[in-house]
Amino acid sequence: MSYSVIFVEDEQIVREEIISSIRWKLLGLDLVATATDGIEGERLIKQHEPDIVLTDIRLPGIDGLTMLSRCPINHAIILSGHTDFNYMKQAIRLGVFDYLLKPVDNEELEETLANLVKKMEEEDRDYEQLKKSKEATSSELIPLPRGVNNHVIDSTISFIAENYSSPVGLQEAATFLELSESHLSRLFKEVTGLNFLQYLNAWRINKAVELMKDPKRNIGEIATNCGFPTPGYFAKIFKRFSGVTPTQYRDEHSSK
């Protein structure tokens, strides 16, 4: 299995160097598209919905962080010639995996990409375990831990239950609970066995499955009502948990 990458960089020399020097295939990566400005980058990200976005911050059109904030992003790595703390803070809030300073050393970038691939493989195993748990219970819904006798985690789950239809994430949950994102992230994984985003997405998928029982609701409306930024991203996450697209799922269950 390979993970898809979109690379956004306006400096031609830097762009060509990275494209030609990084051993994409060896890392289990597929560079599906490149862009030279933020507007084109946004269009390509929404079109391809890649697993990873590799981008500079200062880009023509719109900057890299604005571009990322407008797109359904799974994982991103920032390349920047600036050590501005505000940039780094914004990047952390957007869930950026790492922030590398230019000039980027190819070995450092490959190591960062390799670490990200390892993290994504671990996430995929977690998703697969959730899918197997769902199949084992013969339930249409993904079994999720609730009432875990940990005040912080139970409060986090309540936050998800009340806010899943809004564009919330770990940052908003941590702010609500007055905790650091790193502490909440680590504790949530330790107690539930899932990272925050996996749990949130699973919760949203369960709500989507319930809404899909109403044949009058279209897939796009369901995606929006369950907090997914685009129908395409919803379909991608739904298939990760269920093995089929929302449309295929609805067709299979409507025929039963």
C-alpha positions in Angstrom: 0.0 0.0 0.0 1.2 3.5 -0.8 0.1 6.8 0.6 -0.6 9.8 -1.7 1.2 13.1 -1.4 0.6 16.6 -2.8 3.6 18.9 -2.8 3.1 22.7 -2.9 6.2 24.9 -3.3 6.6 28.1 -5.4 10.5 28.0 -5.5 11.3 26.0 -8.7 14.8 25.0 -7.6 13.5 23.7 -4.2 10.5 22.0 -5.8 12.5 20.2 -8.5 15.2 19.2 -6.0 12.7 17.6 -3.6 10.7 15.9 -6.4 13.8 14.3 -7.9 15.8 13.5 -4.7 13.2 12.0 -2.3 12.8 8.2 -2.7 9.1 8.3 -2.8 8.4 4.7 -3.7 10.9 3.4 -1.2 9.1 5.3 1.5 5.7 3.9 0.4 4.6 7.2 -1.0 3.0 8.3 -4.3 3.5 11.9 -5.4 0.2 12.5 -7.2 0.4 16.2 -7.9 2.4 19.4 -7.3 1.4 23.1 -7.2 3.3 26.4 -7.3 0.8 28.5 -5.3 -1.8 28.2 -2.6 -4.8 28.6 -4.7 -3.8 25.7 -7.1 -2.7 23.7 -4.1 -6.2 24.1 -2.5 -7.8 23.0 -5.8 -5.6 19.9 -6.1 -6.0 18.9 -2.4 -9.8 19.1 -2.7 -9.6 17.1 -6.0 -7.2 14.3 -4.9 -7.8 14.3 -1.1 -4.2 13.1 -0.5 -3.0 11.3 2.6 -0.2 13.8 3.1 0.3 17.5 2.1 3.9 18.8 1.9 3.9 22.5 1.7 5.8 25.8 2.1 4.0 28.5 4.2 4.8 31.6 2.1 3.1 31.0 -1.2 1.6 33.2 -4.0 -2.2 33.5 -3.9 -2.8 32.3 -0.3 -0.3 31.1 2.3 0.2 27.4 3.1 -1.5 27.5 6.5 -4.7 29.2 5.0 -4.7 26.6 2.2 -4.5 23.8 4.8 -7.3 25.3 6.9 -9.6 25.3 3.9 -9.1 21.7 3.0 -9.8 18.3 4.5 -6.3 17.4 5.6 -5.2 14.0 7.1 -1.5 14.8 7.6 0.7 17.7 6.6 4.4 18.6 6.8 5.5 22.3 6.7 8.6 23.5 4.9 9.5 27.1 5.8 12.4 29.5 5.8 11.0 31.3 8.8 11.1 30.4 12.5 8.1 32.6 13.3 6.5 31.3 16.5 3.0 32.3 15.3 3.4 30.2 12.2 4.5 27.2 14.2 1.6 27.7 16.6 -0.9 27.8 13.7 0.7 24.7 12.2 0.2 22.8 15.5 -3.4 23.8 15.7 -4.0 22.5 12.2 -2.5 19.1 13.2 0.7 19.5 11.2 3.0 16.5 11.8 6.3 18.4 11.6 7.7 21.8 10.7 11.0 21.7 8.9 13.2 24.7 8.3 14.7 25.5 4.9 17.1 24.8 3.4 15.7 21.3 3.9 18.1 18.4 4.2 16.9 15.5 2.1 17.8 13.0 4.7 15.9 14.9 7.4 12.9 15.1 5.1 13.0 11.4 4.3 13.3 10.6 8.0 10.3 12.8 8.7 8.3 11.2 5.9 9.3 7.7 7.1 8.1 8.6 10.7 4.8 9.9 9.3 4.3 6.8 7.3 4.9 4.7 10.4 2.3 6.7 12.3 -0.2 6.3 9.5 0.4 2.6 9.4 -0.3 2.4 13.1 -3.5 4.5 12.6 -4.6 2.1 9.8 -4.1 -0.9 12.1 -6.4 0.9 14.6 -9.0 1.5 12.0 -8.8 -2.1 10.9 -9.3 -3.2 14.5 -12.3 -1.0 14.8 -13.7 -2.5 11.6 -13.1 -6.0 12.9 -14.8 -5.1 16.2 -17.8 -3.8 14.3 -18.0 -7.0 12.2 -17.6 -9.2 15.3 -20.6 -7.6 17.0 -22.7 -7.9 13.8 -23.6 -4.3 14.3 -24.0 -1.5 11.8 -22.4 0.8 14.3 -18.7 1.0 15.3 -18.4 0.0 19.0 -16.8 2.8 20.9 -15.7 3.0 24.6 -17.9 5.2 26.7 -18.2 5.7 30.4 -14.5 4.8 31.0 -14.4 6.0 34.7 -12.0 8.7 33.8 -13.4 12.2 34.3 -11.3 13.9 31.6 -12.0 11.2 29.0 -15.7 11.0 29.8 -15.9 14.8 29.5 -14.1 14.6 26.2 -16.5 12.0 24.9 -19.4 14.2 26.0 -17.8 17.1 24.2 -17.6 15.0 21.0 -21.3 13.9 21.4 -22.4 17.5 21.7 -20.2 19.0 19.0 -19.5 16.3 16.4 -21.6 18.1 13.8 -19.4 21.2 14.0 -15.8 21.7 12.7 -14.2 20.7 16.0 -11.0 18.9 16.7 -8.5 18.2 19.5 -7.7 21.9 19.9 -11.3 22.8 20.6 -11.7 19.9 23.0 -8.5 20.8 24.9 -9.6 24.4 25.2 -13.0 23.4 26.5 -11.4 21.2 29.1 -8.6 23.7 29.9 -5.9 21.2 29.1 -2.9 21.1 26.8 -3.5 19.4 23.5 -0.5 17.1 24.0 -1.8 15.9 27.4 -5.3 15.3 26.2 -4.1 13.5 23.1 -1.8 11.2 25.1 -4.4 10.5 27.8 -7.2 9.8 25.3 -5.1 7.3 23.5 -4.0 5.6 26.7 -7.5 5.2 28.0 -9.6 4.5 24.9 -6.9 2.8 22.6 -7.8 5.3 19.9 -6.5 8.8 19.1 -8.9 11.7 19.3 -9.5 12.1 15.6 -10.2 8.4 15.1 -12.8 8.4 17.9 -14.3 11.6 16.5 -14.5 10.2 13.0 -16.0 6.9 14.2 -18.6 8.8 16.2 -19.5 10.8 13.1 -19.7 7.7 10.9 -22.1 6.1 13.5 -24.3 9.2 13.3 -24.1 9.1 9.5 -25.2 5.4 9.4 -28.3 6.4 11.5 -29.1 9.3 9.1 -28.7 7.1 6.1 -31.7 5.0 7.1 -33.8 8.0 5.9 -33.9 7.6 2.1 -34.9 11.2 1.7 -31.5 12.4 3.0 -28.8 12.7 0.3 -25.1 11.8 1.0 -23.9 15.4 0.8 -26.4 16.6 3.4 -25.5 13.7 5.7 -21.8 14.5 5.4 -22.4 18.1 6.4 -24.8 17.2 9.3 -22.1 14.9 10.7 -19.3 17.4 10.6 -17.4 16.3 7.5 -15.9 19.2 5.5 -16.7 17.6 2.1 -18.7 14.7 0.8 -15.5 13.3 -0.7 -13.7 13.3 2.6 -16.8 11.7 4.2 -16.7 8.9 1.6 -13.0 8.4 2.2 -13.4 8.1 6.0 -16.6 6.0 5.7 -14.8 3.5 3.4 -11.9 3.3 5.8 -14.2 2.1 8.6 -16.8 0.1 6.5 -14.9 -1.1 3.5 -17.5 0.4 1.2 -18.5 3.9 0.1 -21.6 5.6 1.7 -23.5 5.1 -1.6 -22.5 1.4 -1.8 -23.5 1.0 1.9 -26.9 2.5 1.3 -27.5 0.4 -1.8 -26.6 -2.8 0.0 -28.8 -2.1 3.0 -31.8 -0.7 1.1 -31.9 -4.0 -0.9 -32.1 -6.1 2.3 
